[in-house]
Amino acid sequence: MTRREALLEGARILAAERRPGTETPSLDASLLLSFALGLTREALIASYPAPLDEDALADYRGLLGRRARGESVAYILGRKEFWGRDFFVDSRVLVPRPDTELLVETALMLGDLASRETARSPNGGAVRRDSVNERCIPAPGQIRVHEACTGSGCVAISVAAERPGWEVSASDISGGALEVASRNAAALLPPGRPGGALELFKSDLLQAAGGPFDLILANPPYVPSAEASRLASDFSEPLLALDGGEDGLEPYRRLVPEAAF
C-alpha cells in the first residue's frame, strides 16, 4: 500500500463514521498519517508514491481508530496551534479554538491603552503595594493582566509572549488544567522574561487569584448543563470546562462582581 492509498483509505473510514467533529476526514487522515510517519504534511504529500511499511500502517490505523471513536485530532497529536504557537493539549483541557484568538487580539489592544494611561500616571513612577497579597504593583507603563479559566494557558501565554514587560498570571479550578498550562508556559515563554514567569493559581474564578489587575481575561464555560454533557461525550472534552450551569451564564454572574471588586 502506498502512502497515498493509505490516506484515501483513512479518509473513507472517517467519512463513514459521520460523528460530530469529523467533518474534515481528508485533513484528519493526512494529519494522522503525517504523525505516524514523523513527517510534515508537505513532506507526506511529496512522498505519496512511497510504500507504507507494516509497522507504520498499524500505527496509522490505530490512530484512525481513536479518531473514528470521537477522540480529537489535537488530543491524539498532543498539540494544537494557537496564535502562531504549538500548545500541548490533552483531555484535561479544551482544545483551543481559532475564534478565541479574538480574545488575545482584544487583550493586546486594551492592554496597550491601559499601559499608555499608566505611563501618564501622576505618581511619578511610584510602585503601589497590594495590601491583600503583599505583591508590588508594576510601575507606570507596565500593567498586570490575569486570565481566569485558563485551561491550556493559550490566551495568557500568548499575551505574555507578545508583551514581555507585562505581568501576566492565570488561574483555573482544575489542577489538571494548571499542569497543562504550566507545561506550556515552560515551553513557550523564555526564561528571564522581563515581566516574570507566568504565575498560576488554583482558583474558582477570581477567588484566589490575588489582584488588583489592570486587565482581566476569561473565556469561562458557557454551555447549558443539558447540552454540555452531550458535547463532552461527543468531543471527549472535559465537562468542567463546558458546563456553564442551567442557562450557561452562571460563571458570568459570579465573575462580573468578582472582577469589579
Legacy VTK file of the C-alpha trace (Angstrom):
# vtk DataFile Version 3.0
C-alpha trace
ASCII
DATASET POLYDATA
POINTS 261 float
0.000 0.000 0.000
1.340 3.420 -0.923
1.082 6.396 1.366
-1.498 7.943 -0.930
-3.614 4.779 -0.839
-3.398 4.722 2.951
-4.506 8.333 3.080
-7.524 7.626 0.877
-8.434 4.600 2.977
-8.267 6.674 6.175
-10.428 9.435 4.726
-13.067 6.861 3.715
-13.074 5.333 7.210
-13.534 8.690 8.913
-16.149 9.900 6.412
-18.222 6.764 7.006
-18.385 7.409 10.758
-20.325 10.693 10.429
-19.534 11.577 14.031
-19.658 15.173 15.335
-16.346 16.885 14.685
-15.312 14.593 11.818
-16.364 16.948 9.026
-12.822 17.051 7.572
-11.908 13.388 7.023
-9.195 14.009 4.414
-7.453 16.641 6.540
-7.695 14.489 9.660
-6.327 11.449 7.845
-3.386 13.430 6.483
-2.541 14.813 9.927
-2.667 11.339 11.462
-0.586 9.733 8.715
1.985 12.536 8.945
2.154 11.957 12.697
2.551 8.187 12.297
5.408 8.722 9.849
7.045 11.612 11.696
6.694 13.858 8.655
5.259 17.267 7.941
2.135 17.292 5.779
4.208 18.853 2.997
6.726 16.014 3.163
3.886 13.487 3.170
2.405 14.975 0.009
5.800 14.869 -1.677
6.148 11.180 -0.787
2.695 9.941 -1.873
4.019 7.176 -4.181
6.263 5.692 -1.470
5.163 2.389 0.102
3.908 2.368 3.688
5.612 -0.305 5.793
3.572 -2.603 8.010
4.581 -1.016 11.323
3.681 2.478 10.167
0.414 1.202 8.705
-0.507 -0.447 12.016
0.290 2.771 13.910
-1.749 4.806 11.443
-4.756 2.510 11.666
-4.581 2.692 15.445
-4.726 6.482 15.246
-7.623 6.277 12.795
-9.493 4.060 15.235
-9.096 6.621 18.013
-10.323 9.380 15.718
-13.241 7.277 14.488
-14.316 6.785 18.118
-14.513 10.544 18.513
-11.177 11.495 20.051
-9.971 14.917 18.936
-7.109 15.072 16.448
-5.459 17.591 18.763
-5.578 15.131 21.676
-4.157 12.355 19.505
-1.312 14.557 18.277
-0.867 16.172 21.696
-0.747 19.653 20.237
-2.833 22.457 18.781
-1.677 25.623 17.062
-2.928 28.876 18.572
-1.728 32.416 17.833
1.189 31.019 15.834
2.457 28.660 18.546
2.041 24.942 19.183
0.395 24.263 22.551
0.426 20.919 24.307
-3.113 19.682 24.915
-4.712 16.578 26.341
-8.133 15.580 27.660
-7.692 17.706 30.818
-8.302 20.893 28.808
-10.443 22.135 25.959
-8.821 22.199 22.548
-8.069 25.879 21.744
-10.458 27.294 19.146
-9.367 29.702 16.411
-12.103 32.190 17.336
-10.595 32.506 20.841
-7.674 34.316 19.226
-10.002 37.338 19.184
-9.627 37.436 22.978
-5.851 37.726 22.619
-6.178 40.423 19.970
-8.594 42.429 22.127
-6.456 41.968 25.242
-3.382 43.330 23.484
-5.300 46.346 22.213
-6.878 47.165 25.592
-3.663 46.427 27.444
-1.717 48.824 25.256
-4.269 51.530 26.046
-4.018 50.774 29.769
-0.230 50.809 29.576
-0.221 54.266 27.994
-2.623 55.532 30.643
-0.460 54.067 33.404
2.624 55.713 31.896
0.889 59.086 32.277
0.115 58.399 35.943
0.803 61.425 38.185
2.521 59.344 40.883
5.883 59.800 39.215
6.770 56.142 38.877
5.948 55.134 42.421
5.201 51.470 42.971
1.993 50.734 44.859
1.793 47.730 47.170
-1.193 45.403 47.151
-2.257 45.046 50.800
-4.102 41.791 50.072
-1.161 39.675 48.973
1.806 41.992 49.591
2.850 41.993 45.953
4.264 45.063 44.269
2.159 46.598 41.536
4.246 47.371 38.429
5.415 50.919 37.888
3.620 53.214 35.419
3.895 51.983 31.836
3.557 48.357 32.952
0.314 46.545 33.663
-0.942 43.443 35.449
-3.069 41.017 33.452
-4.904 37.960 34.742
-6.763 35.224 32.891
-9.388 33.184 34.742
-10.410 29.716 33.482
-7.103 29.488 31.631
-7.276 25.806 30.600
-4.242 25.119 28.400
-2.984 28.640 29.094
-3.123 29.533 25.411
-4.596 33.021 25.933
-2.463 34.092 28.898
0.719 32.662 27.383
0.055 34.309 24.019
-0.456 37.678 25.714
2.656 37.196 27.863
4.730 36.256 24.822
3.554 39.271 22.823
4.083 41.748 25.681
7.188 40.614 27.605
7.072 43.540 30.032
3.558 42.881 31.306
2.994 40.931 34.499
0.659 38.115 33.448
-0.915 35.464 35.651
-3.620 32.854 35.172
-5.909 30.637 37.201
-8.150 27.617 36.851
-10.251 25.495 39.191
-8.816 22.319 37.624
-5.465 21.094 38.898
-5.017 19.072 35.720
-5.554 22.141 33.562
-2.947 24.046 35.583
-0.438 21.250 34.954
-1.036 21.607 31.212
-0.773 25.407 31.391
2.455 25.157 33.401
3.972 22.820 30.813
3.047 25.222 28.015
4.389 28.246 29.870
7.716 26.499 30.458
7.967 25.541 26.784
6.781 28.773 25.186
7.882 31.636 27.456
11.589 32.453 27.641
13.422 32.255 30.972
14.255 35.638 32.378
11.201 37.238 30.803
11.120 40.950 31.888
7.576 40.653 33.269
8.475 37.492 35.162
7.250 33.924 34.774
3.580 33.179 34.263
2.220 32.757 37.793
-0.561 30.190 38.111
-3.246 29.980 40.797
-5.722 27.216 41.607
-8.860 29.283 41.922
-12.605 29.144 41.380
-12.803 32.121 39.005
-11.002 35.001 40.784
-11.420 33.970 44.421
-7.769 33.047 44.997
-6.178 34.942 42.129
-4.887 37.977 44.031
-5.137 41.365 42.446
-5.822 44.110 41.707
-5.386 43.773 37.955
-5.413 46.269 35.126
-6.969 43.752 32.744
-8.931 40.550 33.437
-9.439 37.983 30.684
-11.754 34.997 30.736
-13.437 32.540 28.439
-15.405 30.601 31.059
-17.780 27.673 30.487
-20.879 28.902 28.682
-22.768 25.789 27.575
-26.070 24.992 29.378
-25.731 21.876 31.524
-28.202 19.843 29.476
-26.126 20.380 26.321
-22.694 20.279 27.965
-22.874 16.579 28.795
-23.577 15.684 25.174
-20.773 17.882 23.862
-18.298 16.484 26.379
-19.187 12.978 25.223
-19.103 13.789 21.508
-15.772 15.589 21.593
-14.075 13.830 24.558
-13.507 17.189 26.239
-13.723 17.902 29.992
-17.253 18.580 31.206
-15.956 21.011 33.834
-14.682 23.305 31.073
-18.006 23.286 29.219
-20.766 23.301 31.840
-21.984 26.835 32.452
-24.951 25.927 34.624
-28.630 25.702 33.794
-28.595 28.503 31.213
-24.841 28.657 30.537
-24.410 32.023 32.242
-23.756 31.016 35.849
-19.969 31.671 35.714
-20.592 35.145 34.276
-22.965 36.095 37.086
-20.174 35.344 39.547
-17.249 36.615 37.508
-18.506 40.151 36.857
-18.885 41.195 40.538
-15.618 39.440 41.427
-13.809 41.368 38.690
-15.334 44.643 39.876
-14.018 44.015 43.368
LINES 1 262
261 0 1 2 3 4 5 6 7 8 9 10 11 12 13 14 15 16 17 18 19 20 21 22 23 24 25 26 27 28 29 30 31 32 33 34 35 36 37 38 39 40 41 42 43 44 45 46 47 48 49 50 51 52 53 54 55 56 57 58 59 60 61 62 63 64 65 66 67 68 69 70 71 72 73 74 75 76 77 78 79 80 81 82 83 84 85 86 87 88 89 90 91 92 93 94 95 96 97 98 99 100 101 102 103 104 105 106 107 108 109 110 111 112 113 114 115 116 117 118 119 120 121 122 123 124 125 126 127 128 129 130 131 132 133 134 135 136 137 138 139 140 141 142 143 144 145 146 147 148 149 150 151 152 153 154 155 156 157 158 159 160 161 162 163 164 165 166 167 168 169 170 171 172 173 174 175 176 177 178 179 180 181 182 183 184 185 186 187 188 189 190 191 192 193 194 195 196 197 198 199 200 201 202 203 204 205 206 207 208 209 210 211 212 213 214 215 216 217 218 219 220 221 222 223 224 225 226 227 228 229 230 231 232 233 234 235 236 237 238 239 240 241 242 243 244 245 246 247 248 249 250 251 252 253 254 255 256 257 258 259 260
